[in-house]
Amino acid sequence: MGGHRVRAEGGVLVFTTVARSDEGEYSVTATNSEGASSASVRVRVLFPPRIVGITREVMVGQGEPAHLECAVDAR
């Protein structure tokens, strides 16, 4: 393997350890003396949610509305 995470084995593209950076469109083209054929597939990588921003402190008076915000990166 030589430390490569992505390699081709015959007609198969093998990801030994999928990373978020592997997400994207992958295309393959086969050609011979009779012509060519192409196809593509979209790879979407799932990952656990991560909180990237949150309201740290809110001061409100009794009876007033309070707004708390949270931003999340997830799929």
N, C-alpha and C positions, 0 to 999 in steps of 0.2 A: 504493500500500500504506500509506503514512502511518506506517510503523514498527510496525504491528500484527503480532504473531507468529501470531495466530489470527484467521481471518476466514471468513465464509460466502460461498461463490460458488454461487449457485443452490441446488441440493440437496447441496452438498459443503461440509464443514467442513475448511478447509485450515490446517495447522500449518506455518508456514514454517521454524521452527526448534523442534524438540521439546525441552522441558525436563522435568526430573524433576517439577516442580510441576504439569505438565499431566496427570499420572497421575490417573485417577479414572473415574467413571461419567458418560457423556454421554448425554443423552436428546433425542429429537426428537418433536414432535407435529405431525401434519398434520390440519387441520380444514377442513370445508366444510359446505354446507347439509345434507348427508346424514349427518354424524357426524364422528367423530374416530378417529384411530389413532395409537398411540404405540409407540416402540421405544427400546431403549437399548443401548449398547455400552460395555464396560470397556476403557480404554486403560492398558496397562502399559508403562512406559518402561524399557528396558534401559540399563545403565550399567556402566562398568568397575569392578572391585573396588577397594576402598579399605580399607586397614588402619586401624582406629579405636582399637585398643588392643593392646598386646603386652607380655609379660613382659620387663622390661629386664635383670634380673640374677637368677640363681638360684645359691645356694651349697648344694652337697650333698657329703656324704661319699662316698668311694669305695665302690662297691657298693650305694649307696642309690638309690631311684628319683628321677627329676627330672620335674617337671611344668612345662611351658611352655605359656602360654595366648596365643591370638591371636584378636581379635575383628575381623570383616570386615563391611563394608556392601557388598552387591553384588546384582545381579540379572542 
